[in-house]
Amino acid sequence: MIRLSTTDADFATRFTALVEDRRESDAGVTQDVAAIIAAVRRDGETAIRDLTHKHDRHDLESTGWQIDAADCKAAFDALDPELRTALELAATRIRAYHEKQRPLDSDSVDSAGVRLGARWLPVDAAGIYVPGGRAAYPSSLLMNAIPAKVAGVGRLAMVTPTPDGQINPLVLAAAHLAGVDEVWRVGGAQAVAALAYGAGRIEPVDVITGPGNAWVAEAKRQVYGVVGIDMVAGPSEIVVVADALNDPEWTAADLLSQAEHDVTTQSILFTDDAAFADKVADAVDRQLRDLATEAVARVAWDTNGAIVVVDTLADAIPLVDRLAAEHLQLAIPDPQGFFDRIRHAGSVFLGRYTPEAIGDYVAGPNHVLPTGRRARFASGLSVLDFMKRTSFLALDEAALRELGPATVALANAEGLPAHAKSVALRLRLNH
């Protein structure tokens, strides 16, 4: 774990290194993914079947390419009642939050008599990637599928790896609850390629979203432009700003809530109290010893974790902005005042009783968020990721006479006489 203080002589250099630590895929992953995508485009289902047998150790012809909707419903019906209630609560709150994101069409006539507007429509088909194996997260399924359905997507296809042919029943239950139309037993970069280009019985989609490992993230990056994607996601990250009025055990748990995701996760604490920083570090060490996910969380904390001591909480503001973290938790007396001065963060959790984990499950806002400082220019997943806007305009003769001469002049100045002529002929102008 890195320990920094703004009073250190080398603080600027060391903090810059912390900010620029990407922890993402290397050139080898890029080359591997390019080869997989090429194989799927060339060989279709054969490549999918062979890669699934190699990596997930089962034959799609035997286990089946798809999982039936009836199996998803059966998994939902078989849930423990308490778990079913929790899943339904999460789905209800996620849906309610995202319904407020649906954009409105516009249609108006301006002072020149030109009718101007925009129409929003959902994409025809979307694909969502759901991790399998150890990282099987029904919460991520809900966060990806529900906005697509709220947007009005007609066909929602889900791909998920099923190691040894097995799948988490809770994932199937979530697929039923969210209204997923197709569930395919395919994962990895090959699944992304199949969704982008089509592969036999798997038809292509228009948008692909959802988390995955480095190969999945790189595959999404490489197919972008053929399809839309939510974002190129990297390792998870959390920044916690906390003062000494916090319980250090709470703060330690908040930091570990992300560290347990993966060994590449980054957890960072900012505090204005060095003694509190020591207490949190001790609490992290104690909690790690009792954590079922210690093997992952300890590597993440020891390798990528950091505690930064600042003179005042206000001194943390520009530092937090430079990190542009996926999750920013403000466990301080005036979280709103701090938030008002922050420009870059994927999602912000205000106050001591708003742990980031609430946002991962039942709060409502999406937990698919920009990582790797991409919150400087990107936003979390929303209904808009599954929609596109078409502008339209309509002129009558009077409106064309109002705007036509300027159009002719600009077209001629750009050396595009056919553009000018298409307007000038209608207005009988000398072009």
Secondary structure, DSSP 8 states (H G I E B T S, - for coil): -EEEETTSTTHHHHHHHHHT------HHHHHHHHHHHHHHHHHTHHHHHHHHHHHH-S-HHHH-SB--HHHHHHHHHTS-HHHHHHHHHHHHHHHHHHHTT----EEEE-TTS-EEEEEEEE-SEEEEE---TT---HHHHHHHHHHHHHHT-SEEEEE---GGG---HHHHHHHHHHT-SEEES--HHHHHHHHHH-BTTB---SEEE----HHHHHHHHHHBTTBEES----S-EEEEEE-TTS-HHHHHHHHHHHHTT-TT-EEEEEES-HHHHHHHHHHHHHHHHT-TTHHHHHHHHHHH-EEEE-SSHHHHHHHHHHHT-SEEEEESS-HHHHHHT----SEEEESTT--HHHHHHTSSS------TTGGGT-----GGGGEEEEEEEE--HHHHHHHHHHHHHHHHHTT-HHHHHHHHHHHT---
